[in-house]
Amino acid sequence: MRRPAVYIMANKRNGAIYTGVTSNLPQRVWQHREGAADGFTKRYNCKLLVWYERHETMEAAILREKQVKAGSRKRKLALIEAMNSQWRDLFEDIAHG
């Protein structure tokens, strides 16, 4: 499913978190999980998709990503807790439907 999304990856509950934007969420999360791209998520082992939000356009997704990134860590943790209080890896949810 190619639809713009903002997402947060983590290495564990309340651990390192990474906020990103993509047009293909399943593919991008797979890349993070496999360590296919060098950078923050590979360095900090952020392989868990703990939050995401789909958008109709890439422009809307980019604006939302900037808003999320500009927020405090506390606000990002609140987003995760509101959608996924167990900090469950949501990859299977998006990979199959």
MMTF fields as JSON, N, C-alpha, C and O atoms, coordinates in Angstrom:
{
  "mmtfVersion": "1.0.0",
  "mmtfProducer": "UNKNOWN",
  "numBonds": 387,
  "numAtoms": 388,
  "numGroups": 97,
  "numChains": 1,
  "numModels": 1,
  "chainsPerModel": [1],
  "groupsPerChain": [97],
  "chainIdList": ["A"],
  "bondAtomList": [4, 2, 8, 6, 12, 10, 16, 14, 20, 18, 24, 22, 28, 26, 32, 30, 36, 34, 40, 38, 44, 42, 48, 46, 52, 50, 56, 54, 60, 58, 64, 62, 68, 66, 72, 70, 76, 74, 80, 78, 84, 82, 88, 86, 92, 90, 96, 94, 100, 98, 104, 102, 108, 106, 112, 110, 116, 114, 120, 118, 124, 122, 128, 126, 132, 130, 136, 134, 140, 138, 144, 142, 148, 146, 152, 150, 156, 154, 160, 158, 164, 162, 168, 166, 172, 170, 176, 174, 180, 178, 184, 182, 188, 186, 192, 190, 196, 194, 200, 198, 204, 202, 208, 206, 212, 210, 216, 214, 220, 218, 224, 222, 228, 226, 232, 230, 236, 234, 240, 238, 244, 242, 248, 246, 252, 250, 256, 254, 260, 258, 264, 262, 268, 266, 272, 270, 276, 274, 280, 278, 284, 282, 288, 286, 292, 290, 296, 294, 300, 298, 304, 302, 308, 306, 312, 310, 316, 314, 320, 318, 324, 322, 328, 326, 332, 330, 336, 334, 340, 338, 344, 342, 348, 346, 352, 350, 356, 354, 360, 358, 364, 362, 368, 366, 372, 370, 376, 374, 380, 378, 384, 382],
  "bondOrderList": [1, 1, 1, 1, 1, 1, 1, 1, 1, 1, 1, 1, 1, 1, 1, 1, 1, 1, 1, 1, 1, 1, 1, 1, 1, 1, 1, 1, 1, 1, 1, 1, 1, 1, 1, 1, 1, 1, 1, 1, 1, 1, 1, 1, 1, 1, 1, 1, 1, 1, 1, 1, 1, 1, 1, 1, 1, 1, 1, 1, 1, 1, 1, 1, 1, 1, 1, 1, 1, 1, 1, 1, 1, 1, 1, 1, 1, 1, 1, 1, 1, 1, 1, 1, 1, 1, 1, 1, 1, 1, 1, 1, 1, 1, 1, 1],
  "groupList": [{"groupName": "MET", "atomNameList": ["N", "CA", "C", "O"], "elementList": ["N", "C", "C", "O"], "formalChargeList": [0, 0, 0, 0], "bondAtomList": [1, 0, 2, 1, 3, 2], "bondOrderList": [1, 1, 2], "singleLetterCode": "M", "chemCompType": "L-PEPTIDE LINKING"}, {"groupName": "ARG", "atomNameList": ["N", "CA", "C", "O"], "elementList": ["N", "C", "C", "O"], "formalChargeList": [0, 0, 0, 0], "bondAtomList": [1, 0, 2, 1, 3, 2], "bondOrderList": [1, 1, 2], "singleLetterCode": "R", "chemCompType": "L-PEPTIDE LINKING"}, {"groupName": "PRO", "atomNameList": ["N", "CA", "C", "O"], "elementList": ["N", "C", "C", "O"], "formalChargeList": [0, 0, 0, 0], "bondAtomList": [1, 0, 2, 1, 3, 2], "bondOrderList": [1, 1, 2], "singleLetterCode": "P", "chemCompType": "L-PEPTIDE LINKING"}, {"groupName": "ALA", "atomNameList": ["N", "CA", "C", "O"], "elementList": ["N", "C", "C", "O"], "formalChargeList": [0, 0, 0, 0], "bondAtomList": [1, 0, 2, 1, 3, 2], "bondOrderList": [1, 1, 2], "singleLetterCode": "A", "chemCompType": "L-PEPTIDE LINKING"}, {"groupName": "VAL", "atomNameList": ["N", "CA", "C", "O"], "elementList": ["N", "C", "C", "O"], "formalChargeList": [0, 0, 0, 0], "bondAtomList": [1, 0, 2, 1, 3, 2], "bondOrderList": [1, 1, 2], "singleLetterCode": "V", "chemCompType": "L-PEPTIDE LINKING"}, {"groupName": "TYR", "atomNameList": ["N", "CA", "C", "O"], "elementList": ["N", "C", "C", "O"], "formalChargeList": [0, 0, 0, 0], "bondAtomList": [1, 0, 2, 1, 3, 2], "bondOrderList": [1, 1, 2], "singleLetterCode": "Y", "chemCompType": "L-PEPTIDE LINKING"}, {"groupName": "ILE", "atomNameList": ["N", "CA", "C", "O"], "elementList": ["N", "C", "C", "O"], "formalChargeList": [0, 0, 0, 0], "bondAtomList": [1, 0, 2, 1, 3, 2], "bondOrderList": [1, 1, 2], "singleLetterCode": "I", "chemCompType": "L-PEPTIDE LINKING"}, {"groupName": "ASN", "atomNameList": ["N", "CA", "C", "O"], "elementList": ["N", "C", "C", "O"], "formalChargeList": [0, 0, 0, 0], "bondAtomList": [1, 0, 2, 1, 3, 2], "bondOrderList": [1, 1, 2], "singleLetterCode": "N", "chemCompType": "L-PEPTIDE LINKING"}, {"groupName": "LYS", "atomNameList": ["N", "CA", "C", "O"], "elementList": ["N", "C", "C", "O"], "formalChargeList": [0, 0, 0, 0], "bondAtomList": [1, 0, 2, 1, 3, 2], "bondOrderList": [1, 1, 2], "singleLetterCode": "K", "chemCompType": "L-PEPTIDE LINKING"}, {"groupName": "GLY", "atomNameList": ["N", "CA", "C", "O"], "elementList": ["N", "C", "C", "O"], "formalChargeList": [0, 0, 0, 0], "bondAtomList": [1, 0, 2, 1, 3, 2], "bondOrderList": [1, 1, 2], "singleLetterCode": "G", "chemCompType": "PEPTIDE LINKING"}, {"groupName": "THR", "atomNameList": ["N", "CA", "C", "O"], "elementList": ["N", "C", "C", "O"], "formalChargeList": [0, 0, 0, 0], "bondAtomList": [1, 0, 2, 1, 3, 2], "bondOrderList": [1, 1, 2], "singleLetterCode": "T", "chemCompType": "L-PEPTIDE LINKING"}, {"groupName": "SER", "atomNameList": ["N", "CA", "C", "O"], "elementList": ["N", "C", "C", "O"], "formalChargeList": [0, 0, 0, 0], "bondAtomList": [1, 0, 2, 1, 3, 2], "bondOrderList": [1, 1, 2], "singleLetterCode": "S", "chemCompType": "L-PEPTIDE LINKING"}, {"groupName": "LEU", "atomNameList": ["N", "CA", "C", "O"], "elementList": ["N", "C", "C", "O"], "formalChargeList": [0, 0, 0, 0], "bondAtomList": [1, 0, 2, 1, 3, 2], "bondOrderList": [1, 1, 2], "singleLetterCode": "L", "chemCompType": "L-PEPTIDE LINKING"}, {"groupName": "GLN", "atomNameList": ["N", "CA", "C", "O"], "elementList": ["N", "C", "C", "O"], "formalChargeList": [0, 0, 0, 0], "bondAtomList": [1, 0, 2, 1, 3, 2], "bondOrderList": [1, 1, 2], "singleLetterCode": "Q", "chemCompType": "L-PEPTIDE LINKING"}, {"groupName": "TRP", "atomNameList": ["N", "CA", "C", "O"], "elementList": ["N", "C", "C", "O"], "formalChargeList": [0, 0, 0, 0], "bondAtomList": [1, 0, 2, 1, 3, 2], "bondOrderList": [1, 1, 2], "singleLetterCode": "W", "chemCompType": "L-PEPTIDE LINKING"}, {"groupName": "HIS", "atomNameList": ["N", "CA", "C", "O"], "elementList": ["N", "C", "C", "O"], "formalChargeList": [0, 0, 0, 0], "bondAtomList": [1, 0, 2, 1, 3, 2], "bondOrderList": [1, 1, 2], "singleLetterCode": "H", "chemCompType": "L-PEPTIDE LINKING"}, {"groupName": "GLU", "atomNameList": ["N", "CA", "C", "O"], "elementList": ["N", "C", "C", "O"], "formalChargeList": [0, 0, 0, 0], "bondAtomList": [1, 0, 2, 1, 3, 2], "bondOrderList": [1, 1, 2], "singleLetterCode": "E", "chemCompType": "L-PEPTIDE LINKING"}, {"groupName": "ASP", "atomNameList": ["N", "CA", "C", "O"], "elementList": ["N", "C", "C", "O"], "formalChargeList": [0, 0, 0, 0], "bondAtomList": [1, 0, 2, 1, 3, 2], "bondOrderList": [1, 1, 2], "singleLetterCode": "D", "chemCompType": "L-PEPTIDE LINKING"}, {"groupName": "PHE", "atomNameList": ["N", "CA", "C", "O"], "elementList": ["N", "C", "C", "O"], "formalChargeList": [0, 0, 0, 0], "bondAtomList": [1, 0, 2, 1, 3, 2], "bondOrderList": [1, 1, 2], "singleLetterCode": "F", "chemCompType": "L-PEPTIDE LINKING"}, {"groupName": "CYS", "atomNameList": ["N", "CA", "C", "O"], "elementList": ["N", "C", "C", "O"], "formalChargeList": [0, 0, 0, 0], "bondAtomList": [1, 0, 2, 1, 3, 2], "bondOrderList": [1, 1, 2], "singleLetterCode": "C", "chemCompType": "L-PEPTIDE LINKING"}],
  "groupTypeList": [0, 1, 1, 2, 3, 4, 5, 6, 0, 3, 7, 8, 1, 7, 9, 3, 6, 5, 10, 9, 4, 10, 11, 7, 12, 2, 13, 1, 4, 14, 13, 15, 1, 16, 9, 3, 3, 17, 9, 18, 10, 8, 1, 5, 7, 19, 8, 12, 12, 4, 14, 5, 16, 1, 15, 16, 10, 0, 16, 3, 3, 6, 12, 1, 16, 8, 13, 4, 8, 3, 9, 11, 1, 8, 1, 8, 12, 3, 12, 6, 16, 3, 0, 7, 11, 13, 14, 1, 17, 12, 18, 16, 17, 6, 3, 15, 9],
  "groupIdList": [1, 2, 3, 4, 5, 6, 7, 8, 9, 10, 11, 12, 13, 14, 15, 16, 17, 18, 19, 20, 21, 22, 23, 24, 25, 26, 27, 28, 29, 30, 31, 32, 33, 34, 35, 36, 37, 38, 39, 40, 41, 42, 43, 44, 45, 46, 47, 48, 49, 50, 51, 52, 53, 54, 55, 56, 57, 58, 59, 60, 61, 62, 63, 64, 65, 66, 67, 68, 69, 70, 71, 72, 73, 74, 75, 76, 77, 78, 79, 80, 81, 82, 83, 84, 85, 86, 87, 88, 89, 90, 91, 92, 93, 94, 95, 96, 97],
  "secStructList": [7, 7, 7, 7, 3, 3, 3, 3, 3, 3, 1, 1, 6, 6, 1, 7, 3, 3, 3, 3, 3, 3, 1, 7, 2, 2, 2, 2, 2, 2, 2, 2, 2, 2, 6, 7, 1, 7, 1, 2, 2, 2, 2, 6, 6, 7, 7, 3, 3, 3, 3, 3, 3, 3, 7, 1, 1, 2, 2, 2, 2, 2, 2, 2, 2, 2, 2, 2, 2, 2, 1, 7, 2, 2, 2, 2, 2, 2, 2, 2, 2, 2, 2, 7, 6, 6, 7, 7, 7, 7, 2, 2, 2, 2, 2, 6, 7],
  "xCoordList": [0.843, 0.0, 0.888, 1.569, 0.87, 1.677, 0.81, 0.019, 0.978, 0.246, 1.155, 1.713, 1.315, 2.221, 1.908, 0.747, 2.967, 2.799, 3.952, 5.078, 3.645, 4.643, 4.724, 3.71, 5.917, 6.071, 7.143, 8.005, 7.072, 8.103, 8.606, 7.829, 9.922, 10.601, 11.263, 11.666, 11.376, 12.024, 12.861, 12.677, 13.785, 14.576, 14.021, 14.291, 13.247, 12.583, 11.641, 11.674, 10.811, 9.889, 10.688, 11.629, 10.303, 10.952, 12.44, 13.187, 12.871, 14.264, 14.475, 13.791, 15.437, 15.711, 14.533, 13.982, 14.15, 13.056, 13.495, 14.32, 12.913, 13.227, 11.918, 11.055, 11.76, 10.569, 10.934, 11.942, 10.116, 10.37, 9.095, 7.996, 9.247, 8.124, 8.456, 9.617, 7.447, 7.665, 6.394, 5.298, 6.556, 5.392, 5.029, 3.97, 5.905, 5.663, 6.083, 7.218, 5.16, 5.482, 5.986, 7.006, 5.325, 5.852, 7.288, 8.113, 7.589, 8.943, 9.954, 11.035, 9.61, 10.552, 10.818, 11.96, 9.779, 9.975, 10.828, 11.696, 10.593, 11.419, 12.884, 13.764, 13.152, 14.527, 15.158, 16.317, 14.4, 14.914, 15.191, 16.232, 14.274, 14.417, 15.627, 16.287, 15.905, 17.015, 18.35, 19.388, 18.322, 19.548, 20.064, 21.27, 19.149, 19.522, 20.088, 20.757, 19.827, 20.333, 21.129, 20.686, 22.3, 23.101, 22.403, 21.662, 22.64, 22.064, 21.6, 21.985, 20.768, 20.323, 19.667, 20.012, 18.719, 17.983, 18.891, 18.705, 19.865, 20.81, 21.737, 21.983, 22.242, 23.172, 22.522, 23.166, 21.238, 20.553, 19.617, 18.849, 19.684, 18.904, 17.396, 16.694, 16.912, 15.481, 14.753, 14.688, 14.215, 13.569, 12.09, 11.426, 11.559, 10.146, 9.339, 9.631, 8.323, 7.392, 6.387, 5.578, 6.432, 5.575, 4.448, 3.53, 4.508, 3.453, 3.52, 4.598, 2.342, 2.31, 0.991, 0.02, 0.985, -0.189, -0.17, 0.785, -1.202, -1.27, -1.87, -2.665, -1.474, -1.951, -2.332, -1.866, -3.175, -3.644, -2.571, -2.491, -1.753, -0.721, 0.641, 0.725, 1.687, 3.034, 3.264, 3.95, 2.698, 2.855, 2.293, 2.916, 1.121, 0.508, 1.362, 1.521, 1.906, 2.747, 4.023, 4.442, 4.628, 5.856, 5.578, 6.363, 4.469, 4.106, 3.913, 4.361, 3.249, 3.014, 4.32, 4.527, 5.208, 6.504, 7.262, 7.841, 7.262, 7.943, 7.338, 8.05, 6.008, 5.312, 5.696, 5.971, 5.715, 6.067, 7.52, 7.824, 8.423, 9.847, 10.108, 11.008, 9.328, 9.516, 9.023, 9.401, 8.189, 7.656, 8.691, 9.711, 8.413, 9.318, 9.265, 8.346, 10.258, 10.258, 9.003, 8.401, 8.619, 7.422, 6.18, 5.343, 6.066, 4.919, 4.966, 3.93, 6.173, 6.296, 5.907, 5.211, 6.353, 5.995, 4.484, 3.899, 3.851, 2.394, 1.674, 0.658, 2.189, 1.605, 1.665, 0.685, 2.836, 3.008, 2.06, 1.356, 2.038, 1.204, -0.285, -1.026, -0.721, -2.135, -2.551, -3.672, -1.655, -1.974, -1.576, -2.222, -0.516, 0.123, 0.723, 1.944, -0.126, 0.338, 1.251, 2.001, 1.19, 2.047, 3.392, 4.258, 3.565, 4.773, 5.004, 6.135, 3.905, 3.959, 4.519, 4.283, 5.255, 5.756, 4.571, 3.948, 4.26, 3.095, 3.392, 2.522, 4.596, 4.981, 4.048, 3.628, 3.708, 2.821, 1.463, 0.857, 0.982, -0.311, -0.295, -1.267, 0.803, 0.861, 1.359, 1.041, 2.127, 2.697, 1.645, 1.802, 0.577, -0.451, -1.793, -2.814, -1.826, -3.122, -3.244, -4.312],
  "yCoordList": [-1.18, 0.0, 1.243, 1.536, 1.954, 3.167, 4.353, 4.864, 4.772, 5.922, 6.644, 6.005, 7.946, 8.685, 8.452, 8.345, 8.376, 8.161, 8.78, 8.871, 9.198, 9.624, 8.462, 7.83, 8.177, 7.009, 7.235, 8.102, 6.43, 6.451, 5.024, 4.092, 4.886, 3.617, 3.735, 4.825, 2.614, 2.608, 1.347, 0.372, 1.383, 0.177, -0.601, -1.795, 0.057, -0.591, 0.43, 1.607, -0.012, 0.908, 2.028, 1.767, 3.264, 4.456, 4.56, 5.254, 3.876, 3.924, 4.989, 6.013, 4.729, 5.645, 5.621, 4.558, 6.788, 6.869, 7.702, 8.61, 7.357, 8.022, 8.333, 7.463, 9.553, 9.964, 10.123, 10.749, 9.558, 9.662, 9.82, 9.779, 10.004, 10.115, 9.282, 9.193, 8.681, 7.823, 7.733, 8.025, 7.326, 7.079, 5.591, 5.205, 4.757, 3.308, 2.769, 2.329, 2.809, 2.462, 1.031, 0.845, 0.009, -1.355, -1.514, -2.123, -0.976, -1.086, -0.346, -0.866, 0.859, 1.664, 1.025, 1.0, 0.513, -0.141, -1.389, -1.67, -2.139, -3.326, -2.92, -3.601, -1.805, -1.326, -1.016, -1.354, -0.377, -0.092, -1.397, -1.537, -2.339, -3.605, -4.407, -5.083, -4.323, -5.079, -4.339, -4.889, -3.091, -2.304, -1.948, -1.795, -1.814, -1.577, -0.183, 0.044, 0.748, 2.105, 2.518, 2.33, 3.078, 3.586, 4.8, 5.506, 5.03, 6.206, 5.903, 4.9, 6.789, 6.721, 5.392, 4.769, 4.956, 3.728, 2.508, 1.613, 2.463, 1.345, 1.429, 0.428, 2.613, 2.82, 2.498, 1.934, 2.861, 2.65, 1.444, 1.244, 0.642, -0.596, -0.355, -1.119, 0.701, 1.029, 0.188, 0.567, -0.933, -1.868, -2.051, -2.798, -1.387, -1.541, -0.36, 0.789, -0.639, 0.404, 0.565, -0.331, 1.696, 1.859, 2.869, 2.942, 3.65, 4.631, 4.999, 5.082, 5.22, 5.752, 6.463, 6.26, 7.301, 8.077, 8.229, 8.77, 7.762, 7.85, 9.186, 9.781, 9.649, 10.928, 10.765, 9.849, 11.652, 11.589, 12.037, 11.507, 13.002, 13.516, 13.518, 13.549, 13.487, 13.552, 14.903, 14.989, 15.951, 17.28, 17.315, 17.872, 16.72, 16.68, 15.853, 16.211, 14.757, 13.895, 14.625, 14.531, 15.343, 16.08, 17.176, 17.374, 17.877, 18.913, 18.297, 18.856, 17.151, 16.489, 15.979, 16.068, 15.441, 14.976, 16.128, 15.957, 17.299, 18.465, 18.848, 19.205, 18.766, 19.094, 18.114, 18.526, 16.818, 15.804, 15.971, 15.94, 16.149, 16.302, 17.544, 17.546, 18.599, 19.845, 19.715, 20.506, 18.729, 18.535, 17.913, 17.387, 17.984, 17.427, 15.901, 15.306, 15.29, 13.832, 13.396, 12.372, 14.17, 13.854, 13.782, 12.895, 14.699, 14.693, 13.483, 12.894, 13.111, 11.921, 10.668, 9.801, 10.571, 9.413, 9.372, 8.29, 10.526, 10.584, 10.091, 9.403, 10.435, 9.933, 8.406, 7.739, 7.868, 6.418, 5.773, 4.82, 6.286, 5.711, 5.745, 4.819, 6.804, 6.929, 5.876, 5.37, 5.546, 4.581, 3.167, 2.206, 3.031, 1.731, 1.655, 1.652, 1.594, 1.651, 0.486, 0.584, -0.606, -1.759, -1.678, -2.529, -0.662, -0.514, -1.768, -2.214, -2.316, -3.496, -3.103, -1.99, -4.007, -3.752, -3.836, -4.891, -2.753, -2.675, -3.116, -3.02, -3.594, -3.971, -5.004, -4.862, -6.049, -7.089, -6.511, -6.964, -5.532, -4.906, -4.244, -4.336, -3.582, -2.871, -3.753, -3.496, -4.779, -5.644, -6.513, -6.921, -6.792, -7.703, -7.032, -7.717, -5.749, -5.181, -3.773, -3.179],
  "zCoordList": [0.0, 0.0, 0.0, 0.983, -1.097, -1.191, -0.796, -1.589, 0.442, 0.946, 1.934, 2.826, 1.799, 2.681, 4.153, 4.549, 4.954, 6.383, 7.155, 6.665, 8.364, 9.343, 10.321, 10.62, 10.819, 11.688, 12.732, 12.589, 13.796, 14.831, 15.036, 15.245, 14.969, 15.251, 16.622, 17.027, 17.334, 18.65, 18.799, 18.071, 19.754, 20.02, 21.207, 21.341, 22.072, 23.207, 23.819, 23.458, 24.736, 25.402, 26.074, 26.823, 25.8, 26.352, 26.012, 26.702, 24.958, 24.528, 23.461, 23.438, 22.577, 21.471, 20.501, 20.215, 19.998, 19.031, 17.823, 17.929, 16.68, 15.416, 14.715, 14.599, 14.25, 13.511, 12.044, 11.718, 11.154, 9.727, 8.933, 9.486, 7.621, 6.701, 5.464, 5.066, 4.865, 3.706, 2.867, 3.346, 1.612, 0.756, 0.771, 0.275, 1.337, 1.359, 2.73, 2.915, 3.677, 5.058, 5.24, 5.904, 4.685, 4.891, 4.397, 5.078, 3.225, 2.668, 3.535, 3.808, 3.968, 4.757, 6.119, 6.578, 6.763, 8.064, 7.882, 8.708, 6.811, 6.532, 6.407, 6.933, 5.707, 5.545, 6.907, 7.149, 7.785, 9.134, 9.879, 10.522, 9.797, 10.526, 10.05, 10.839, 8.757, 8.177, 8.25, 7.883, 8.724, 8.784, 7.405, 7.206, 6.446, 5.051, 4.804, 3.796, 5.712, 5.527, 6.759, 7.892, 6.523, 7.631, 8.234, 7.549, 9.492, 10.132, 11.543, 12.144, 12.054, 13.446, 13.793, 14.797, 12.96, 13.316, 13.341, 14.166, 12.45, 12.455, 13.665, 14.338, 13.934, 15.046, 16.398, 17.282, 16.552, 17.831, 17.825, 18.765, 16.762, 16.673, 16.801, 17.464, 16.169, 16.204, 15.155, 13.985, 15.573, 14.654, 14.917, 14.198, 15.927, 16.275, 15.753, 16.086, 14.935, 14.511, 15.65, 15.891, 16.348, 17.521, 17.318, 18.135, 16.235, 15.952, 14.485, 13.896, 13.898, 12.529, 12.313, 13.042, 11.29, 10.932, 9.422, 8.864, 8.763, 7.294, 6.877, 7.605, 5.684, 5.15, 3.692, 3.015, 3.219, 1.839, 0.849, -0.259, 1.239, 0.335, 1.029, 2.257, 0.236, 0.786, 1.448, 2.467, 0.876, 1.458, 2.88, 3.784, 3.074, 4.413, 5.369, 6.536, 4.873, 5.712, 6.135, 7.288, 5.212, 5.524, 6.558, 7.486, 6.392, 7.375, 8.757, 9.758, 8.811, 10.095, 10.689, 11.899, 9.841, 10.334, 10.989, 12.062, 10.352, 10.915, 12.261, 13.2, 12.335, 13.58, 14.692, 15.819, 14.373, 15.364, 15.796, 16.989, 14.822, 15.142, 15.986, 16.826, 15.769, 16.525, 17.962, 18.827, 18.212, 19.557, 20.482, 20.038, 21.746, 22.749, 22.723, 22.159, 23.338, 23.493, 24.248, 23.924, 25.244, 26.032, 25.13, 25.297, 24.196, 23.272, 22.34, 22.032, 21.889, 21.032, 21.81, 21.283, 23.056, 23.882, 24.11, 24.149, 24.26, 24.433, 23.174, 23.275, 21.993, 20.74, 20.71, 20.38, 21.06, 21.051, 22.052, 21.718, 23.271, 24.329, 23.966, 24.297, 23.288, 22.916, 21.887, 21.937, 20.957, 19.904, 20.283, 19.865, 21.071, 21.259, 22.668, 22.83, 23.663, 25.052, 25.44, 26.411, 24.692, 24.974, 24.249, 24.449, 23.414, 22.602, 21.76, 21.57, 21.265, 20.409, 19.047, 18.578, 18.413, 17.064, 16.104, 15.983, 15.433, 14.549, 13.118, 12.252, 12.861, 11.502, 10.912, 9.764, 11.667, 11.139, 10.753, 9.782, 11.488, 11.181, 9.807, 9.057, 9.482, 8.203, 7.068, 5.907, 7.381, 6.34, 5.676, 4.525, 6.4, 5.866, 5.702, 5.646, 5.625, 5.396, 5.799, 5.65]
}
